[in-house]
């Protein structure tokens, strides 16, 4: 069971929002969290909100959630490019794959690549985040949490249950009749309980519903464990009502059944089960409460964003009625949730709450909605056509306009931070890629929101990283076929994709700009993936025994890798690997540390070492930003013989190698201190701090 140092933690509730913001997106409109006082006051009054927490790169839902779950960057969990990515095939072309796949799945694409989706540096399946809990005797439940539950009928159900199982035969029958496995998807996707190997686990109590929980590459082995996959199984044990031919009916916090969005091939059918990617607060929190109340002490949940109008399918700006109403609904759900938990005896005295957002966003829209001075509270805001929406770029046409001699064959993972896969998978510095990199560094496009809404023609690209810098940014996985030729971190107002070489006029819903290859698309207005403070600066709230109740901590520089080891330390558990994060010692009880570190110079030096480690190793720490700045200068360079490019690239590679060696020493030492209570020699700690500072200085000199 849990072995928290205080001896009082019996429950864990970990929740992650899709793009919920601590900071304001419009200076007149309160931030997302400010409009959710039930949640914000709960965190500030009972624990701590770190408002200077940061994303990895690329900042997208899958990478961010997986980094939070595991405590390691994408080079170790396998999904630094998300929410989809490409892999090179043996013939030099590339295929797109979804980042959302069950933990043990192979690459989710038709490709010659046979690596696992969740690939570790050795090329095998990365360690799973539920293992530390189940080995300790705790069941782990999740709803809509990336890759820990069934994400696709094929290959998941075929792998879990077998090709001769009723579950797989049901998939085949549905696909034959309707073209889609809609009922199976509703029944099995998005919800899971991974069980402990104890007689009291929900799997042991419901053996007819359980199936093997296979982790063939887990460090230390993982045999004899089981899981309950999908609402069809989990829903039965949390009080749901089976409805023949329609699934299991489970209600949300408002008493409304969770209705699956799957009904593509058999229109008119109503299926109960996983509601799909857009899971409301009332749905997720209701399911989490159900699991907690029925003997599942560790629960994870994901909650949809609030800034999209999920009724009309269009984006909403700050202060928009739909946006405000969604935040209000979410806040009401949290009020109901906390009261329900308290009625069950699940409180801040015996529960660790971890609440975070996967990333921030850049708002692509005007800062001057109507009426002037609207605040979304007393006066709602409206956005006229052409004043809200991401700026969509047809890169194929734009390159043809500005660089007609550009003929490089490539594909793009469409994004505001697009990844380029040049045919043939050339290495860094190859001539076939260099001209495209230079051109991307020089291409311009109209930005209607620049100059405080006056508009301007601006560079499309902010930063460029080829395979040398991508490795520094933890994007080089154990699968060499999925490393992009280069990544363009663009102006975050833009969304870049390939299209026709002659750009068509805008559709009725789009708004034209001064270039036919660039239009305003009102369906989306919240971009992420890029390098920008509003995207990469994030937040996390911690509440529970061992957490220091200090309100908002705006000083501590943290990133998403720090959440996992902090949880483990508070729970008295540990992972069987060294994470890329560290325990947030300034925000938890010092009793978690060896006695000699609870005060004085050693504690101060530990804080300094942790900060140096973050700045030298985190993707958007000082070292990463400096080397990315240098990389951009190198890739944009048009010097004779590419001399500038080669010199900078050699410098980045050298500094990256030295950084990796230093980070490995520090992370191992921090793990030994935090989980084995082994002291760090003061002279070694100071030497590492000095080395980190020196590497950062050298990186900025290179930039």
Order of alpha helices (4+ residues) and beta strands (2+ residues): beta-alpha-beta-alpha-alpha-beta-beta-alpha-beta-alpha-alpha-alpha-beta-alpha-beta-beta-alpha-beta-beta-alpha-beta-beta-beta-alpha-beta-beta-beta-alpha-beta-beta-alpha-beta-alpha-beta-beta-alpha-beta-beta-beta-beta-beta-alpha-beta-beta-beta-alpha-alpha-alpha-alpha-alpha
